[in-house]
């Protein structure tokens, strides 16, 4: 089947076959016999084209995309600027390894990140491939700078699937089960979770976390505190106002490196370039990936020059880190975000989603919470009249959405959160249609 991709695709939900259709089912049978079962697939529709706000599968079905490949295709799939930049770079060269014979694109991305990340202080950047790899390197950098071993992460956190980041990730199944022993010197503190905190304000929640850290770790042993400004896999949890600034102040006073994991929240996703910007946070190190390069593998650690310069020469790097194709894509992504005011677009998408989902919540007491910022919105589903998680309902709603041509994701420690990450290229009519499909499903499922 020949399909032209990118933003030229018709922006419509179109169902030709059941989901998944026969062509996708045939490909999926090949997947089952060729790909390790540990590599799961949420929705086995096999994509042949994508752009704007839709995914087109091998059967010709066109699905509304509320997932963006888990916040990766933020500027839209096959965005013109990204396609052009990557095409030009492919014709020039695809790889040399920056550590062997370097190239300007890597430096240009570092300069760009030093410019747009929070804070006007002198910064340095190192590039890697994945969010997990960047988190792991942020820990290495913090340990090199402080000469201390311990790391604190938070309840419900997700930081990756490498050995170190598995240990930092809170949820056991499927991320950690059977893969131990895990890396040592990783400790966990309680997060601010407004829906489940009984009215605890952000400052008080931070003091609760600091008390745990003081007792179980001790600042003299602590290299880094790593936190997602808005949690991703943990359930799109937005900490109460004051939680993050209070933690940052404590880190400053105790020579602890404050690391903001903005892998899922970065690059206009939350209505500002970075989620830290909502409370004026200036982290010591900021970790980015996902939306950075329009679908090409790239990640980064950016931070205070004195901290970033702590590791010895040769202590950071990797064969593919800062690949020239990914660097070209990243420069085009940020140019697109800034030129097209996509942070404002994310804010507008968020207001539309929050308004319509709040109406739905008012009429359905199984929706315990509507939360998020910008184009990063979630519903937490519960048993009626309680805060008891309802993972089964969440699965049923997601499955019904998939069958009707709407791609939604689930998440949360309790498996009871529906999360929505539409690309910022999604037209308004598709956004509204997707929300209407959700409303119909909630009214039908009892």
C-alpha positions in Angstrom: 0.0 0.0 0.0 1.5 3.3 -1.1 0.7 6.3 1.1 2.2 9.7 1.2 3.0 10.7 4.8 3.6 13.8 6.7 1.2 16.7 7.2 -0.3 16.2 3.7 -2.3 13.3 4.9 -6.1 13.8 5.1 -6.8 14.8 8.7 -9.7 12.5 9.3 -10.6 9.5 11.4 -11.4 6.7 8.9 -12.2 3.1 9.7 -12.1 0.7 6.8 -11.6 -2.5 8.7 -12.0 -3.6 12.4 -9.0 -2.6 14.5 -6.6 -4.3 13.9 -7.4 -5.1 10.3 -6.2 -8.2 8.4 -3.0 -6.6 7.0 -2.0 -5.5 10.5 -2.9 -8.9 11.9 -0.7 -10.6 9.3 2.3 -8.4 10.2 1.7 -8.9 13.8 1.9 -12.7 13.3 5.4 -12.1 11.9 6.2 -9.9 14.9 5.3 -12.7 17.3 7.6 -15.2 15.5 10.5 -12.8 15.1 10.6 -10.3 18.0 11.3 -11.1 21.6 8.1 -11.2 23.6 9.6 -8.8 26.1 9.1 -6.0 23.5 5.4 -5.4 24.0 2.9 -3.8 21.6 -0.1 -1.9 23.0 -2.1 -1.6 19.8 -1.0 -3.9 17.0 -2.0 -1.6 14.1 1.1 -1.4 11.8 1.7 2.2 10.7 2.6 3.1 7.1 2.2 6.9 7.3 1.7 9.6 9.9 1.3 13.3 10.0 -0.7 16.2 11.5 -2.9 14.4 14.0 -3.3 11.0 12.4 -1.7 7.6 12.0 -2.5 5.5 8.9 -2.2 1.7 9.2 -1.5 -1.0 6.7 -5.2 -1.6 6.1 -5.8 2.1 5.3 -7.4 3.0 8.6 -6.7 6.5 9.8 -6.5 6.9 13.6 -6.5 10.0 15.7 -3.2 10.1 17.5 -3.5 11.1 21.2 -0.1 9.5 21.9 2.6 11.2 19.8 4.8 8.0 20.2 4.9 8.8 23.9 5.5 12.5 23.5 8.1 12.2 20.8 6.4 13.5 17.6 5.5 16.8 19.4 5.9 19.0 16.3 4.1 16.4 14.2 5.2 13.3 12.3 7.4 14.1 9.3 7.3 17.8 10.0 8.5 19.6 6.9 11.5 21.4 8.6 12.6 18.1 10.2 12.3 16.2 6.9 14.3 18.8 5.0 17.1 19.1 7.6 17.5 15.3 7.9 17.4 14.8 4.1 20.2 17.4 3.7 22.3 15.8 6.4 21.8 12.3 4.9 23.3 13.5 1.7 26.2 15.0 3.5 27.1 12.2 5.9 25.3 9.9 8.3 28.0 9.2 11.0 31.6 9.9 11.9 31.4 9.6 15.8 31.8 13.0 17.4 34.5 11.6 19.7 36.6 10.7 16.7 36.1 13.3 14.0 33.6 15.8 15.3 31.1 18.0 13.4 29.3 21.3 13.8 25.8 19.9 14.3 26.6 18.5 17.7 28.0 21.9 18.9 25.0 23.7 17.4 22.6 21.5 19.4 24.6 22.1 22.6 24.6 25.8 22.0 20.8 25.7 21.4 20.1 23.7 24.6 22.4 26.0 26.6 20.3 28.9 25.3 16.8 27.6 25.8 17.0 25.6 29.0 16.1 27.4 32.3 18.6 29.9 33.7 21.0 32.4 32.3 24.1 30.9 34.0 27.0 29.5 32.0 26.1 25.9 30.8 27.5 22.9 29.1 25.7 20.1 27.3 26.5 16.5 26.5 24.5 14.4 24.0 23.4 10.8 24.2 20.8 8.5 22.6 17.9 7.8 24.9 16.3 9.3 28.0 17.5 6.5 30.2 21.1 7.0 29.0 20.9 10.7 29.7 19.5 10.2 33.2 22.3 7.7 33.9 24.9 10.2 32.7 23.3 13.0 34.8 23.9 10.7 37.9 27.5 10.1 36.8 28.1 13.8 36.4 26.5 14.6 39.8 28.7 11.9 41.5 31.8 13.2 39.8 31.1 16.7 41.0 30.0 16.0 44.6 32.1 13.0 45.3 29.1 11.5 47.0 27.4 8.2 46.1 23.7 8.3 46.9 20.8 9.3 44.6 17.2 10.1 45.6 14.3 9.5 43.3 10.5 9.7 44.1 7.5 7.5 44.5 5.8 6.8 41.1 8.9 7.8 39.2 10.0 6.5 35.8 13.5 7.1 34.6 14.3 4.3 32.2 15.1 0.6 31.7 18.9 0.4 32.1 20.2 -1.1 35.3 20.7 2.2 37.1 17.5 3.8 35.9 15.5 0.6 36.6 16.5 1.1 40.2 15.4 4.7 40.1 12.1 3.8 38.5 9.4 3.1 41.2 7.1 0.6 39.5 8.2 -3.1 39.6 6.2 -4.8 36.9 7.0 -4.8 34.0 10.0 -2.6 34.3 12.1 -4.3 37.1 10.6 -7.7 37.8 13.1 -10.5 37.3 16.0 -8.2 36.3 17.8 -7.8 39.6 20.1 -7.2 41.4 19.6 -3.5 40.9 22.1 -0.8 41.2 22.9 0.3 44.8 22.7 3.6 46.6 19.3 4.5 45.1 16.7 5.8 47.6 13.1 6.8 47.4 11.2 9.8 48.8 7.4 10.5 48.8 6.1 12.7 46.0 3.5 15.4 46.2 0.4 13.7 44.7 -2.4 16.2 45.3 -5.2 13.7 44.4 -4.0 11.3 47.0 -2.4 13.6 49.6 -5.5 14.7 51.5 -5.0 18.4 50.9 -1.3 18.5 51.8 0.2 21.6 50.3 3.4 21.6 48.3 5.7 23.0 50.9 4.5 20.5 53.5 4.9 17.7 51.0 8.4 18.8 50.3 9.3 18.9 54.0 7.9 15.4 54.4 10.2 14.2 51.6 13.2 16.0 53.1 12.5 14.4 56.4 12.7 11.0 54.8 15.9 11.9 52.9 17.5 13.3 56.1 16.7 10.1 58.0 17.4 7.5 55.4 20.2 9.0 53.4 21.7 12.1 54.8 22.7 15.1 52.7 26.4 14.4 53.3 26.0 11.2 51.3 23.6 12.5 48.6 25.0 13.4 45.2 21.7 14.1 43.4 18.0 14.4 43.8 16.3 13.4 40.5 12.7 14.4 39.9 10.2 14.8 37.0 8.6 18.2 37.2 5.4 16.4 36.0 5.6 12.7 36.3 5.2 10.7 33.1 4.7 7.0 33.4 3.8 7.4 37.1 0.5 9.0 36.1 1.0 12.6 34.9 1.2 13.7 38.5 1.6 17.5 38.9 3.1 18.2 42.3 1.4 20.9 44.4 2.7 24.4 44.0 5.8 24.9 46.1 6.9 21.3 46.3 9.7 21.6 43.7 11.0 25.0 44.7 11.3 23.8 48.3 13.3 20.8 47.3 15.5 22.9 45.1 16.2 25.3 48.0 17.1 22.4 50.2 19.5 21.0 47.5 21.2 24.4 47.2 21.7 24.6 51.0 23.1 21.0 51.2 25.4 20.7 48.1 23.1 18.3 46.4 22.7 18.4 42.6 19.0 19.0 41.6 18.3 17.1 38.4 15.1 17.8 36.5 14.1 14.8 34.3 12.2 16.6 31.5 12.4 13.6 29.1 8.6 13.6 28.7 7.7 17.2 29.6 10.3 19.1 27.5 10.1 21.0 24.3 6.8 22.9 24.5 4.8 19.9 25.7 3.4 21.5 28.8 2.7 25.0 27.4 6.1 26.3 28.1 9.4 25.2 26.6 10.1 23.2 29.8 7.9 22.2 32.7 10.4 23.8 35.1 9.4 27.2 33.7 5.9 27.0 35.3 7.4 27.6 38.7 10.6 29.4 37.6 12.8 26.5 38.5 16.4 26.6 37.5 17.8 23.1 38.0 21.4 22.3 38.2 21.1 19.7 35.5 18.2 19.1 33.1 17.7 15.9 31.2 15.9 16.0 27.8 15.0 13.4 25.1 11.7 12.3 23.4 10.4 15.5 21.8 13.9 16.8 21.1 14.5 15.4 17.6 11.1 14.7 16.0 11.5 10.9 16.2 15.2 10.4 15.8 17.1 9.1 18.8 18.7 11.9 20.8 19.0 12.9 24.4 21.0 15.4 26.4 22.2 16.5 29.8 22.5 20.3 30.1 23.6 22.1 33.2 25.8 24.4 35.2 29.3 24.6 33.6 31.1 23.7 36.8 29.0 20.6 37.4 29.1 19.4 33.8 32.9 19.9 33.6 33.5 17.6 36.6 33.9 14.3 34.7 37.4 13.7 33.3 38.0 14.0 29.5 36.7 10.8 27.9 34.4 10.0 30.8 31.2 10.9 28.9 30.2 9.9 25.4 29.1 7.0 23.2 29.5 5.8 19.7 26.1 7.2 18.5 25.7 10.1 21.0 24.7 13.2 19.1 24.4 11.4 15.7 24.5 14.0 12.9 21.0 13.1 11.6 19.5 13.5 15.0 21.3 16.8 15.6 19.9 18.2 12.3 16.4 17.1 13.4 16.8 18.7 16.8 17.8 22.0 15.4 14.8 21.9 13.0 12.4 20.9 15.9 13.3 23.8 18.1 13.2 26.2 15.1 9.7 24.9 14.4 8.6 25.3 18.0 9.9 28.9 18.2 8.8 30.0 14.7 5.3 28.5 15.0 4.7 29.4 18.7 4.0 25.8 19.6 4.2 26.3 23.3 1.2 28.6 22.9 -0.4 25.9 20.8 0.2 23.3 23.5 -1.4 25.7 26.0 -4.5 26.1 23.8 -4.8 22.3 23.3 -4.6 21.8 27.1 -7.3 24.3 27.8 -9.6 22.6 25.3 -8.9 19.2 26.7 -9.2 20.3 30.3 -12.4 22.1 29.7 -14.1 19.2 27.9 -12.8 16.5 30.2 -13.8 18.5 33.3 -17.4 18.5 32.0 -17.1 14.7 31.5 -15.8 14.4 35.1 -18.7 16.4 36.5 -21.1 13.8 35.1 -19.2 10.6 35.8 -17.9 10.0 39.3 -15.6 7.2 38.0 -13.3 10.0 36.8 -11.5 11.0 40.0 -9.1 13.6 38.7 -8.4 15.6 35.6 -4.8 16.9 35.6 -1.8 18.0 33.6 -0.4 21.0 31.8 -0.5 22.0 28.2 -0.9 19.1 25.8 -0.1 16.6 28.6 -3.4 15.8 30.2 -4.6 12.7 32.1 -7.7 11.2 33.7 -7.4 9.1 36.9 -10.1 6.5 37.0 -11.5 5.2 40.3 -14.4 3.2 41.8 -17.4 5.5 42.0 -17.4 7.8 45.1 -13.9 6.7 46.2 -10.2 7.1 45.4 -9.8 3.4 44.8 -7.9 2.9 41.5 -9.9 1.2 38.8 -7.4 -0.3 36.4 -10.0 -2.6 34.8 -12.1 0.4 33.7 -9.0 2.1 32.4 -8.2 -0.9 30.2 -11.8 -1.1 28.9 -11.9 2.6 28.0 -8.5 2.4 26.3 -9.6 -0.8 24.3 -12.8 0.9 23.2 -11.0 4.0 22.1 -8.6 1.9 20.1 -11.4 0.0 18.4 -12.9 3.3 17.3 -9.8 4.7 15.9 -8.5 6.8 18.8 -5.0 6.1 20.1 -4.8 6.7 23.8 -2.2 5.6 26.3 -2.4 4.3 29.9 0.0 4.8 32.8 0.2 5.2 36.5 1.5 3.1 39.4 -2.0 1.6 39.8 -2.6 1.2 36.0 -5.7 3.5 36.3 -4.6 6.6 34.4 -5.5 7.5 30.8 -3.0 9.9 29.4 -3.2 12.1 26.4 -0.3 13.5 24.4 -1.6 14.8 21.1 1.0 16.2 18.6 0.9 20.0 18.6 0.2 19.8 14.8 -3.2 18.3 15.5 -6.0 20.4 14.0 -8.8 21.5 16.2 -11.5 19.4 14.5 -9.6 16.2 15.2 -9.0 17.2 18.8 -12.7 17.8 19.4 -13.6 14.5 17.6 -11.2 12.5 19.8 -12.7 14.0 22.9 -16.2 13.3 21.7 -15.2 9.7 21.1 -14.0 9.5 24.7 -17.2 11.0 26.0 -19.3 8.5 24.1 -17.2 5.6 25.5 -17.7 6.7 29.1 -21.4 7.1 28.6 -21.6 3.6 27.1 -19.3 1.6 29.4 -20.9 0.8 32.8 
